[in-house]
């Protein structure tokens, strides 16, 4: 599986209590993976629109030990994904 590439802005990380919230802007083909760096993912939310304002092409995802694998209807370009979890 190929890793996603990152668009801009860079990954944004925020801490809320004992949770970490990260926003990713990703590019890649269906089947691409995103290692989040979060040990325990609690919530993954692809946004309904990409940065260009067009509808998201992400049709599904799976999570395994902090890594997200995306399925999409076409090549993902500047898709915004929010993840919430606990690090460490």
Secondary structure, DSSP 4 states (H G I P E B T S, - for coil): -PBPEE-SSPPEEEEETTEEEEEEEEEE-TT-EEE-S-SEEEEEEE-SB-TTSSBP-EEEEEEETTEEEEEESS-EEEEEEEEEEE--
